[in-house]
Amino acid sequence: MKLIKLKILIIFLFFWGCAGHSTISPKILKKGQTYQSITYSFESVTPVYIYRKGLSNKIDIGFKLGLPYGSGVDFSQLIAKNKKSYYILNWGYSWALNPSYDFTLFKMTPNKRKPGLLSYYGIRGMMISNGISNNESMRLGMLIGSYNSGRYGYEIGFFHDFSSMPLESLFSTQEYNPICNQQNPDECDYINKPHSINGLPTEFSRLTGFSFRINFPIDEKKTKRKKRRNK
């Protein structure tokens, strides 16, 4: 029983070492409109409450509250729109053991055949100015997601620090430990960038760059869809 409790504690501590990210509104908020949701993510472990409000017809502000980590603030702005898609620029700050600043460009595409269903992808730049090992990490990556109005949404992404490890080691199942010697001179560049401290992922760890989240809207009406008739 003690071993099970210890494993659960390790899992919680493990995920608390990750960085956090913003949860944006799946629809464009007009001035005064609000959006609320509860987000579950690997980054925060415990549920995070999301509140967003439109400051204008193109800009909204978001607040998130998580305990002990996961809180933050961010802004979203509509920068372009066409018949099929619209583009959102988001920048924000998230509090975690590896606190981060995010800059993300989203392309949001509503599904015309299925009203209320939205798919999106984005490019995210991420800066951890002072992580667990008191170092700075710059990350870049992509994310994809989907949202079903009144039901739930999900998002998954990965953001890599190209200075933390060689790309050929990125998909290894083993923790990266650089070996600096005459046979491996290239790995000397990574020797002062630890990937874990006391079992927690640092700002250089691959795990810090992984993001997965599911969010559930609060008081949002489900979109009714017409059932197709069988011929």
Secondary structure, 3 states (H helix, E strand, C coil): CHHHHHHHHHHHHHHHCCCCCCCCCCCCCCCCCEEEEEEEECCCCCCEEEEEEECCCCEEEEEEECCCCCCEEEEEEEEEECCCCEEEEEEEEECCCCCEEEEEEEEEEECCCCCCEEEEEEEEEEEECCCCCCCCEEEEEEEEEEEECCCEEEEEEEEECCCCCCHHHCCCCCCCCCCCCCCCHHHHHHCCCCCEECCEECCCCCHHHEEEEEEEECCCCCCCCCCCCCC
